[in-house]
Amino acid sequence: MRWLFFLIVVFAVLWYIRGIKEVEPPPIEESFIGEPVKALRKAEGYEETYLDAIEERKKKMEEQLEKGSGG
């Protein structure tokens, strides 16, 4: 009798678990840290443009050094 009761409880728990739907988490931008994440994503673009500008400036300086040294 105990085994029957145990099996009924186990099957009831499994049936309940099967019926629970997985809730997907909201996108990170819509969560409580959404604003800082948006700011970081925006800063990624600035970082790329800054690094590109530094690289361009470096090339120009090297060209000027070559012209100035007569190379």
N, CA, C and O of each residue as an XYZ file, in Angstrom:
284
protein
N       0.819     -1.188      0.000
C       0.000      0.000      0.000
C       0.870      1.263      0.000
O       0.550      2.242     -0.674
N       1.959      1.234      0.750
C       2.862      2.384      0.791
C       3.487      2.619     -0.582
O       3.653      3.763     -1.004
N       3.830      1.545     -1.273
C       4.450      1.673     -2.587
C       3.487      2.300     -3.594
O       3.885      3.114     -4.427
N       2.247      1.919     -3.505
C       1.247      2.489     -4.394
C       1.090      3.988     -4.126
O       1.040      4.785     -5.063
N       1.014      4.365     -2.872
C       0.920      5.771     -2.510
C       2.163      6.532     -2.984
O       2.048      7.634     -3.519
N       3.338      5.949     -2.789
C       4.592      6.557     -3.221
C       4.603      6.751     -4.736
O       4.986      7.816     -5.219
N       4.187      5.730     -5.488
C       4.159      5.846     -6.946
C       3.174      6.916     -7.406
O       3.450      7.648     -8.356
N       2.040      7.009     -6.741
C       1.057      8.029     -7.107
C       1.633      9.423     -6.865
O       1.452     10.322     -7.686
N       2.316      9.600     -5.756
C       2.925     10.894     -5.455
C       4.019     11.218     -6.473
O       4.099     12.347     -6.955
N       4.854     10.246     -6.800
C       5.933     10.468     -7.774
C       5.351     10.829     -9.138
O       5.816     11.771     -9.780
N       4.338     10.089     -9.583
C       3.726     10.404    -10.880
C       3.037     11.767    -10.859
O       3.059     12.478    -11.864
N       2.435     12.139     -9.749
C       1.793     13.447     -9.643
C       2.841     14.566     -9.737
O       2.613     15.582    -10.394
N       3.978     14.373     -9.082
C       5.047     15.374     -9.132
C       5.603     15.476    -10.553
O       5.819     16.576    -11.063
N       5.832     14.335    -11.182
C       6.340     14.349    -12.560
C       5.342     15.009    -13.509
O       5.738     15.757    -14.404
N       4.054     14.737    -13.319
C       3.026     15.341    -14.159
C       3.000     16.863    -13.961
O       2.838     17.619    -14.919
N       3.161     17.294    -12.717
C       3.188     18.726    -12.414
C       4.410     19.397    -13.049
O       4.299     20.472    -13.639
N       5.565     18.759    -12.923
C       6.796     19.313    -13.491
C       6.698     19.396    -15.007
O       7.171     20.361    -15.608
N       6.098     18.408    -15.620
C       5.953     18.396    -17.075
C       5.059     19.548    -17.530
O       5.267     20.110    -18.605
N       4.085     19.893    -16.728
C       3.149     20.950    -17.080
C       3.693     22.348    -16.907
O       3.122     23.304    -17.432
N       4.790     22.485    -16.176
C       5.383     23.812    -15.965
C       6.073     24.233    -17.262
O       6.885     23.495    -17.819
N       5.735     25.425    -17.726
C       6.345     25.931    -18.948
C       7.588     26.724    -18.586
O       7.627     27.449    -17.591
N       8.595     26.563    -19.421
C       9.836     27.308    -19.216
C       9.596     28.763    -19.609
O       9.136     29.051    -20.714
N       9.906     29.655    -18.711
C       9.766     31.079    -18.975
C      11.137     31.604    -19.368
O      12.096     31.517    -18.601
N      11.213     32.151    -20.577
C      12.489     32.680    -21.022
C      12.776     33.996    -20.305
O      11.878     34.812    -20.102
N      14.024     34.190    -19.929
C      14.360     35.457    -19.266
C      14.244     36.609    -20.256
O      14.418     36.410    -21.458
N      13.956     37.792    -19.773
C      13.854     38.942    -20.683
C      15.227     39.288    -21.241
O      16.245     38.954    -20.636
N      15.262     39.945    -22.376
C      16.561     40.376    -22.905
C      17.267     41.264    -21.892
O      16.626     41.923    -21.074
N      18.566     41.275    -21.955
C      19.366     41.994    -20.961
C      19.043     43.484    -20.960
O      19.117     44.140    -19.921
N      18.681     44.021    -22.135
C      18.370     45.439    -22.205
C      17.089     45.782    -21.453
O      16.898     46.935    -21.068
N      16.213     44.814    -21.238
C      14.956     45.059    -20.550
C      15.008     44.693    -19.068
O      14.016     44.855    -18.357
N      16.143     44.207    -18.602
C      16.250     43.822    -17.199
C      16.649     45.036    -16.361
O      16.705     46.157    -16.865
N      16.918     44.806    -15.102
C      17.226     45.911    -14.191
C      18.574     46.551    -14.476
O      18.826     47.668    -14.024
N      19.446     45.877    -15.214
C      20.741     46.485    -15.562
C      20.768     46.910    -17.021
O      21.839     47.049    -17.612
N      19.609     47.114    -17.593
C      19.507     47.443    -19.011
C      20.194     48.735    -19.399
O      20.877     48.785    -20.422
N      20.029     49.772    -18.612
C      20.610     51.071    -18.955
C      22.142     51.031    -19.002
O      22.725     51.531    -19.964
N      22.820     50.451    -17.989
C      24.286     50.375    -18.091
C      24.748     49.539    -19.280
O      25.767     49.847    -19.899
N      24.004     48.488    -19.600
C      24.383     47.646    -20.743
C      24.243     48.433    -22.038
O      25.095     48.337    -22.920
N      23.175     49.206    -22.156
C      22.998     50.040    -23.351
C      24.147     51.037    -23.475
O      24.656     51.274    -24.570
N      24.547     51.615    -22.356
C      25.661     52.576    -22.377
C      26.956     51.888    -22.798
O      27.743     52.464    -23.549
N      27.183     50.678    -22.329
C      28.393     49.948    -22.721
C      28.387     49.604    -24.200
O      29.412     49.708    -24.873
N      27.232     49.194    -24.702
C      27.137     48.868    -26.131
C      27.388     50.113    -26.979
O      28.018     50.034    -28.033
N      26.899     51.250    -26.520
C      27.125     52.501    -27.234
C      28.607     52.868    -27.181
O      29.160     53.373    -28.158
N      29.238     52.618    -26.056
C      30.660     52.944    -25.896
C      31.541     52.071    -26.773
O      32.646     52.478    -27.130
N      31.075     50.879    -27.128
C      31.870     50.018    -28.007
C      32.143     50.721    -29.336
O      33.253     50.649    -29.863
N      31.150     51.387    -29.866
C      31.335     52.112    -31.121
C      32.341     53.233    -30.981
O      33.174     53.435    -31.865
N      32.275     53.966    -29.877
C      33.240     55.040    -29.643
C      34.652     54.491    -29.515
O      35.607     55.102    -29.995
N      34.783     53.349    -28.875
C      36.104     52.760    -28.714
C      36.711     52.409    -30.069
O      37.891     52.665    -30.311
N      35.907     51.825    -30.946
C      36.398     51.464    -32.270
C      36.827     52.696    -33.061
O      37.886     52.700    -33.688
N      36.002     53.739    -33.029
C      36.372     54.951    -33.774
C      37.621     55.600    -33.165
O      38.455     56.141    -33.891
N      37.748     55.545    -31.851
C      38.917     56.109    -31.191
C      40.179     55.342    -31.595
O      41.206     55.949    -31.900
N      40.100     54.021    -31.597
C      41.262     53.219    -31.980
C      41.614     53.431    -33.447
O      42.792     53.464    -33.803
N      40.611     53.575    -34.293
C      40.877     53.841    -35.709
C      41.550     55.198    -35.880
O      42.470     55.336    -36.686
N      41.099     56.197    -35.129
C      41.694     57.530    -35.213
C      43.144     57.500    -34.744
O      44.003     58.150    -35.341
N      43.418     56.761    -33.693
C      44.802     56.656    -33.196
C      45.692     55.982    -34.233
O      46.827     56.402    -34.456
N      45.173     54.945    -34.857
C      45.949     54.245    -35.885
C      46.235     55.169    -37.068
O      47.351     55.183    -37.587
N      45.247     55.929    -37.491
C      45.418     56.879    -38.593
C      46.439     57.956    -38.234
O      47.278     58.328    -39.055
N      46.359     58.449    -37.004
C      47.306     59.466    -36.537
C      48.729     58.919    -36.506
O      49.684     59.612    -36.856
N      48.851     57.684    -36.089
C      50.162     57.033    -36.039
C      50.759     56.915    -37.444
O      51.950     57.155    -37.644
N      49.924     56.546    -38.406
C      50.405     56.435    -39.788
C      50.855     57.787    -40.328
O      51.887     57.886    -40.992
N      50.073     58.830    -40.040
C      50.442     60.161    -40.504
C      51.759     60.610    -39.892
O      52.586     61.203    -40.585
N      51.972     60.341    -38.609
C      53.218     60.711    -37.950
C      54.396     59.973    -38.555
O      55.467     60.550    -38.740
N      54.201     58.681    -38.868
C      55.285     57.924    -39.495
C      55.612     58.460    -40.881
O      56.781     58.515    -41.261
N      54.584     58.859    -41.648
C      54.816     59.448    -42.964
C      55.579     60.759    -42.857
O      56.480     61.025    -43.653
N      55.218     61.583    -41.870
C      55.908     62.844    -41.688
C      57.358     62.630    -41.276
O      58.244     63.374    -41.697
N      57.600     61.610    -40.451
C      58.968     61.302    -40.060
C      59.788     60.862    -41.265
O      60.949     61.246    -41.408
N      59.179     60.051    -42.135
C      59.900     59.609    -43.328
C      60.196     60.777    -44.266
O      61.279     60.846    -44.847
N      59.245     61.692    -44.417
C      59.464     62.866    -45.279
C      60.523     63.789    -44.670
O      61.372     64.333    -45.375
N      60.455     63.948    -43.379
C      61.393     64.850    -42.694
C      62.809     64.310    -42.676
O      63.762     65.088    -42.711
N      62.972     62.998    -42.622
C      64.314     62.411    -42.554
C      64.891     62.210    -43.955
O      66.047     61.812    -44.097
N      64.102     62.481    -44.977
C      64.613     62.392    -46.355
C      64.574     60.967    -46.867
O      65.317     60.624    -47.787
N      63.716     60.120    -46.286
C      63.659     58.713    -46.660
C      62.727     58.464    -47.721
O      62.568     57.320    -48.147
